[in-house]
């Protein structure tokens, strides 16, 4: 946890240079997928394990859906 004075200085600095940061996914279109992507090494012949869906409240589920739709719309993620 940051000390209060350091936190306020950091917030002031971020606000001063807010034009240097990406605040939404549509601002990150030039992001190199090799740098930000990942893959799962799956051994051939191994049985995949499917986990049960996690229980979420309706409000949280709506927020998750909205966030995934944003990621898909900006092509930040893609279905496979």
C-alpha positions as CSV (number, residue, x, y, z in Angstrom):
1,X,0.0,0.0,0.0
2,X,1.3,3.4,-0.9
3,X,1.7,6.2,1.6
4,X,-0.9,8.9,1.2
5,X,1.6,11.6,0.1
6,X,3.2,9.3,-2.5
7,X,-0.2,8.2,-3.7
8,X,-1.3,11.8,-4.2
9,X,1.9,12.7,-6.0
10,X,1.5,9.7,-8.3
11,X,-2.1,10.6,-9.1
12,X,-1.0,14.2,-9.9
13,X,1.7,12.9,-12.2
14,X,-0.7,10.6,-14.0
15,X,-3.2,13.4,-14.5
16,X,-0.5,15.7,-15.8
17,X,0.5,13.2,-18.4
18,X,-2.8,11.5,-19.1
19,X,-2.4,11.9,-22.8
20,X,0.6,9.5,-22.7
21,X,-1.5,6.5,-21.4
22,X,-4.0,4.3,-23.1
23,X,-7.3,4.5,-21.1
24,X,-9.4,2.2,-23.3
25,X,-8.9,-0.7,-25.6
26,X,-9.5,1.2,-28.8
27,X,-6.4,3.2,-28.0
28,X,-4.2,0.1,-28.0
29,X,-4.6,-1.0,-31.6
30,X,-0.9,-1.0,-32.4
31,X,-0.1,-3.4,-29.5
32,X,2.1,-6.2,-30.8
33,X,0.3,-9.5,-30.2
34,X,3.6,-11.4,-29.8
35,X,4.4,-9.2,-26.9
36,X,1.0,-9.3,-25.2
37,X,-0.3,-12.7,-26.3
38,X,0.0,-16.1,-24.8
39,X,-0.6,-19.7,-25.8
40,X,-1.2,-22.8,-23.8
41,X,1.1,-25.7,-24.6
42,X,-1.1,-28.7,-24.8
43,X,0.3,-32.2,-25.2
44,X,-1.1,-34.3,-28.0
45,X,-3.2,-37.2,-26.8
46,X,-3.9,-35.7,-23.4
47,X,-7.5,-35.4,-22.3
48,X,-8.5,-31.7,-21.7
49,X,-10.2,-30.9,-18.5
50,X,-13.2,-28.6,-18.6
51,X,-13.9,-26.6,-15.5
52,X,-17.4,-25.8,-14.3
53,X,-18.5,-22.2,-14.9
54,X,-18.0,-19.9,-11.9
55,X,-21.1,-18.5,-10.2
56,X,-21.4,-14.8,-10.5
57,X,-24.0,-12.3,-9.7
58,X,-26.1,-10.9,-12.5
59,X,-24.5,-7.5,-12.2
60,X,-20.9,-8.9,-12.4
61,X,-21.9,-11.1,-15.3
62,X,-23.1,-8.1,-17.2
63,X,-19.9,-6.2,-16.5
64,X,-17.8,-9.2,-17.7
65,X,-19.9,-9.5,-20.9
66,X,-19.5,-5.8,-21.6
67,X,-15.7,-6.0,-21.1
68,X,-15.4,-9.1,-23.4
69,X,-17.5,-7.3,-26.1
70,X,-15.1,-4.3,-25.9
71,X,-12.1,-6.6,-26.3
72,X,-13.7,-8.3,-29.3
73,X,-14.8,-5.1,-30.9
74,X,-11.3,-3.7,-30.9
75,X,-9.8,-7.0,-32.0
76,X,-7.7,-7.1,-28.8
77,X,-8.9,-10.7,-28.4
78,X,-10.3,-13.1,-30.9
79,X,-12.3,-16.4,-30.6
80,X,-10.5,-19.6,-31.5
